[in-house]
Amino acid sequence: MMKIAVVRVRGHVRIRGDIVRAFKQLNLNNRNYATIVDDTPAALGQIRKIQSFATWGPVSDETIKKMAPRKRGDGKFYALQPPRKGYGRKGVKLPFSIGGALGDRKEKINDLLLRMI
């Protein structure tokens, strides 16, 4: 089963309640937190809900090994640094497809995570 890395890009001000609950279920409580989830329909539904506040993509095993997990409760999360050289040229309010930071990055999520370690 494929693993997906989800990184919270935006903060917690002015967010609807259902999106806050989705972040709590994914253990993404602060900016620059990451989590690894399985490619299941339930997880993809949560990711679709938070797509305006996070970025994600399939992660490689070697990238997962380089990240140091912080255990909290029953799930793992990764507290990362802000990425060197930033998220993207157009910032954290636009989708990745047009030069921003949000949404599906596909395999480029590995590059982002390595810049955040």
Contact map, one row per residue, 1 for C-alpha under 8 A:
111000000000000000000000000000000000011000000000000000000000000000000000000000000000000000000000000000000000000000000
111100000000000000000000000000000000011000000000000000000100000000000000000000000000000000000000000000000000000000000
111110000000000000000000000000000001111000000000000000000111000000000000000000000000000000000000000000000000000000000
011111000000000000000000000000000001111000000000000000011110000000000000000000000000000000000000000000000000000000000
001111100000000000000000000000000111100000000000000000011110000000000000000000000000000000000000000000000000100000000
000111110000000000000000000000000111100000000010000001111000000000000000000000000000000000000000000000000000000000000
000011111000000000000000000100011110000000000000000001110000000000000000000000000000000000000000000000000000000000000
000001111110000000000000000101111100000000000000000011100000000000000000000000000000000000000000000000000000000000000
000000111110000000000000000000110000000000000000000011100000000000000000000000000000000000010000000011000000000000000
000000011111000000000000000000100000000000000000000011000000000000000000000000000000000000010000000000000000000000000
000000011111100000000000000001100000000000000000000010000000000000000000000000000000000000000000000000000000000000000
000000000111111000000000000001000000000000000000000000000000000000000000000000000000000000000000000000000000000000000
000000000011111000000000000000000000000000000000000000000000000000000000000000000000000000000000000000000000000000000
000000000001111100000000000000000000000000000000000000000000000000000000000000000000000000000000000000000000000000000
000000000001111110110000000000000000000000000000000000000000000000000000000000000000000000000000000000000000000000000
000000000000011111110000000000000000000000000000000000000000000000000000000000000000000000000000000000000000000000000
000000000000001111111000000000000000000000000000000000000000000000000000000000000000000000000000000000000000000000000
000000000000000111111100000000000000000000000000000000000000000000000000000000000000000000000000000000000000000000000
000000000000001111111110000000000000000000000000110000000000000000000000000000000000000000000000000000000000000000000
000000000000001111111111000000000000000000000000000000000000000000000000000000000000000000000000000000000000000000000
000000000000000011111111100000000000000000000000000000000000000000000000000000000000000000000000000000000000000000000
000000000000000001111111110000000000000000000100110000000000000000000000000000000000000000000000000000000000000000000
000000000000000000111111111110000000000000000000010000000000000000000000000000000000000000000000000000000000000000000
000000000000000000011111111110000000000000000000000000000000000000000000000000000000000000000000000000000000000000000
000000000000000000001111111100000000000000000000000000000000000000000000000000000000000000000000000000000000000000000
000000000000000000000111111100000010000000000100000000000000000000000000000000000000000000000000000000000000000000000
000000000000000000000011111110000010000000000000000000000000000000000000001110000000000000000000000000000000000000000
000000110000000000000011111111101110000000000000000000000000000000000000000010000000000000000000000000000000000000000
000000000000000000000011001111101000000000000000000000000000000000000000000000000000000000000000000000000000000000000
000000010011000000000000000111111000000000000000000000000000000000000000000000000000000000000000000000000000000000000
000000011110000000000000000111111000000000000000000000000000000000000000000000000000000000000000000000000000000000000
000000111000000000000000000001111100000000000000000000000000000000000000000000111100000000000000000000000000000000000
000000110000000000000000000111111110000000000000000000000000000000000000000011110000000000000000000000000000000000000
000011110000000000000000000100011111000000000000000000000000000000000000000011110000000000000000000000000000000000000
000011100000000000000000011100001111100000000000000000000000000000000000000111000000000000000000000000000000000000000
001111000000000000000000000000000111110000000000000000000000000000000000000110000000000000000000000000000000000000000
001111000000000000000000000000000011111000100000000000000000000000000000000000000000000000000000000000000000000000000
111100000000000000000000000000000001111100100000000000000000000000000000000000000000000000000000000000000000000000000
111100000000000000000000000000000000111110110000000000000000000000000000000000000000000000000000000000000000000000000
000000000000000000000000000000000000011111110000000000000000000000000000000000000000000000000000000000000000000000000
000000000000000000000000000000000000001111111000000000000000000000000000000000000000000000000000000000000000000000000
000000000000000000000000000000000000000111111100000000000000000000000000000000000000000000000000000000000000000000000
000000000000000000000000000000000000111111111110000000000000000000000000000000000000000000000000000000000000000000000
000000000000000000000000000000000000001111111111000000000000000000000000000000000000000000000000000000000000000000000
000000000000000000000000000000000000000011111111100000000000000000000000000000000000000000000000000000000000000000000
000000000000000000000100010000000000000001111111110000000000000000000000000000000000000000000000000000000000000000000
000001000000000000000000000000000000000000111111111000000000000000000000000000000000000000000000000000000000000000000
000000000000000000000000000000000000000000011111111000000000000000000000000000000000000000000000000000000000000000000
000000000000000000100100000000000000000000001111111100000000000000000000000000000000000000000000000000000000000000000
000000000000000000100110000000000000000000000111111111000000000000000000000000000000000000000000000000000000000000000
000000000000000000000000000000000000000000000011111111100000000000000000000000000000000000000000000001100000000000000
000000000000000000000000000000000000000000000000111111000000000000000000000000000000000000001000000001100000000000000
000000011110000000000000000000000000000000000000011111100000000000000000000000000000000000000000000001000000000000000
000001111100000000000000000000000000000000000000011111110000000000000000000000000000000000000000000011100000000000000
000001111000000000000000000000000000000000000000001011111000000000000000000000000000000000000000000011111000100000000
000111100000000000000000000000000000000000000000000001111100000000000000000000000000000000000000000000111100100000000
000111000000000000000000000000000000000000000000000000111110000000000000000000000000000000000000000000011111100000000
011110000000000000000000000000000000000000000000000000011111000000000000000000000000000000000000000000000110100000000
001110000000000000000000000000000000000000000000000000001111101100000000000000000000000000000000000000000010110000000
001000000000000000000000000000000000000000000000000000000111111100000000000000000000000000000000000000000000010000000
000000000000000000000000000000000000000000000000000000000011111110000000000000000000000000000000000000000000000000000
000000000000000000000000000000000000000000000000000000000001111111000000000000000000000000000000000000000000000000000
000000000000000000000000000000000000000000000000000000000011111111100000000000000000000000000000000000000000010011000
000000000000000000000000000000000000000000000000000000000011111111100000000000000000000000000000000000000000000000000
000000000000000000000000000000000000000000000000000000000000111111110000000000000000000000000000000000000000000000000
000000000000000000000000000000000000000000000000000000000000011111110000000000000000000000000000000000000000000000001
000000000000000000000000000000000000000000000000000000000000001111111000000001000000000000000000000000000000000000001
000000000000000000000000000000000000000000000000000000000000000011111100000001000000000000000000000000000000000000000
000000000000000000000000000000000000000000000000000000000000000000111110000111100000000000000000000000000000000000000
000000000000000000000000000000000000000000000000000000000000000000011111000111100000000000000000000000000000000000000
000000000000000000000000000000000000000000000000000000000000000000001111111110000000000000000000000000000000000000000
000000000000000000000000000000000000000000000000000000000000000000000111111110000000000000000000000000000000000000000
000000000000000000000000000000000000000000000000000000000000000000000011111100000000000000000000000000000000000000000
000000000000000000000000000000000000000000000000000000000000000000000011111100000000000000000000000000000000000000000
000000000000000000000000001000000000000000000000000000000000000000000011111110000000000000000000000000000000000000000
000000000000000000000000001000000011000000000000000000000000000000001111111111000000000000000000000000000000000000000
000000000000000000000000001100001111000000000000000000000000000000001111001111100000000000000000000000000000000000000
000000000000000000000000000000001110000000000000000000000000000000111100000111110000000000000000000000000000000000000
000000000000000000000000000000011100000000000000000000000000000000001100000011111000000000000000000000000000000000000
000000000000000000000000000000011100000000000000000000000000000000000000000001111100000000000000000000000000000000011
000000000000000000000000000000010000000000000000000000000000000000000000000000111110000000000000000000000000000000011
000000000000000000000000000000010000000000000000000000000000000000000000000000011111010000000000000000000000000000010
000000000000000000000000000000000000000000000000000000000000000000000000000000001111111000000000000000000000000110110
000000000000000000000000000000000000000000000000000000000000000000000000000000000111110000000000000000000000000000110
000000000000000000000000000000000000000000000000000000000000000000000000000000000011111100000000000000000000000000000
000000000000000000000000000000000000000000000000000000000000000000000000000000000111111110100000000000000000000000000
000000000000000000000000000000000000000000000000000000000000000000000000000000000010111110110000000110000000000100000
000000000000000000000000000000000000000000000000000000000000000000000000000000000000111111110001001110000000000000000
000000000000000000000000000000000000000000000000000000000000000000000000000000000000011111100000001100000000000000000
000000000000000000000000000000000000000000000000000000000000000000000000000000000000000111111100001110000000000000000
000000000000000000000000000000000000000000000000000000000000000000000000000000000000011111111100001110000000000000000
000000001100000000000000000000000000000000000000000000000000000000000000000000000000001101111110000111000000000000000
000000000000000000000000000000000000000000000000000100000000000000000000000000000000000001111110000111000000000000000
000000000000000000000000000000000000000000000000000000000000000000000000000000000000000001111111011111000000000000000
000000000000000000000000000000000000000000000000000000000000000000000000000000000000000000011111111111100000000000000
000000000000000000000000000000000000000000000000000000000000000000000000000000000000000100000111111111111000000000000
000000000000000000000000000000000000000000000000000000000000000000000000000000000000000000000011111100001000000000000
000000000000000000000000000000000000000000000000000000000000000000000000000000000000000000000111111100000000000000000
000000000000000000000000000000000000000000000000000000000000000000000000000000000000000111100111111110000000000000000
000000000000000000000000000000000000000000000000000000000000000000000000000000000000001111111111111111000000000000000
000000001000000000000000000000000000000000000000000001100000000000000000000000000000001101111111001111100000000000000
000000001000000000000000000000000000000000000000001111100000000000000000000000000000000000011111000111110000000000000
000000000000000000000000000000000000000000000000001101110000000000000000000000000000000000000011000011111000000000000
000000000000000000000000000000000000000000000000000000111000000000000000000000000000000000000001000001111100000000000
000000000000000000000000000000000000000000000000000000111000000000000000000000000000000000000001100000111111100000000
000000000000000000000000000000000000000000000000000000011100000000000000000000000000000000000000000000011111100000000
000000000000000000000000000000000000000000000000000000001110000000000000000000000000000000000000000000001111111000000
000000000000000000000000000000000000000000000000000000001000000000000000000000000000000000000000000000001111111100000
000010000000000000000000000000000000000000000000000000111110000000000000000000000000000000000000000000001111111110000
000000000000000000000000000000000000000000000000000000000011001000000000000000000000000000000000000000000011111111000
000000000000000000000000000000000000000000000000000000000000000000000000000000000000000000000000000000000011111111100
000000000000000000000000000000000000000000000000000000000000000000000000000000000010001000000000000000000001111111110
000000000000000000000000000000000000000000000000000000000000001000000000000000000010000000000000000000000000111111111
000000000000000000000000000000000000000000000000000000000000001000000000000000000000000000000000000000000000011111111
000000000000000000000000000000000000000000000000000000000000000000000000000000000011000000000000000000000000001111111
000000000000000000000000000000000000000000000000000000000000000000000000000000011111000000000000000000000000000111111
000000000000000000000000000000000000000000000000000000000000000001100000000000011000000000000000000000000000000011111
